Amino acid sequence: MATDYDAQRKNDDDTESLDAIKERIPSKPTISEDDADNVDSFTIPDVVNEELEVVILPLQENEFTCMSCFLVKPQNQMASKTKLGPICTECAS
């Protein structure tokens, strides 16, 4: 069945008055004076100046880095070794 996309979409029965549409829109919530005072007192926490201590361990003897996903995995998850390097079982499947 062919559809005429240029034809008018609304019938006279589908139209609503502007007043009826405005009545369906919910009113905006009002902000009390207490809430207005608390807006200015909000401060963003300063996390930039915190020092982070992270211990980075070198690659262990029983680990490898997958050349597809670049995650460090244990040796038992190695599927194969390619020209580029080892591939884990998740990337090989």
Residue pairs with C-beta under 8 A, 6 or more apart in sequence:
59 65
59 72
62 74
62 75
63 72
63 73
63 74
63 75
64 72
64 73
64 75
64 78
64 86
65 71
65 72
65 73
65 85
65 86
66 72
66 73
66 85
66 86
66 87
66 88
66 91
67 82
67 84
67 85
67 86
67 87
68 87
68 88
68 91
69 88
69 90
69 91
71 88
73 88
77 88
77 89
77 90
78 86
78 87
78 88
78 89
79 87
79 88
79 89
79 91
79 92
79 93
80 86
80 87
80 92
81 87
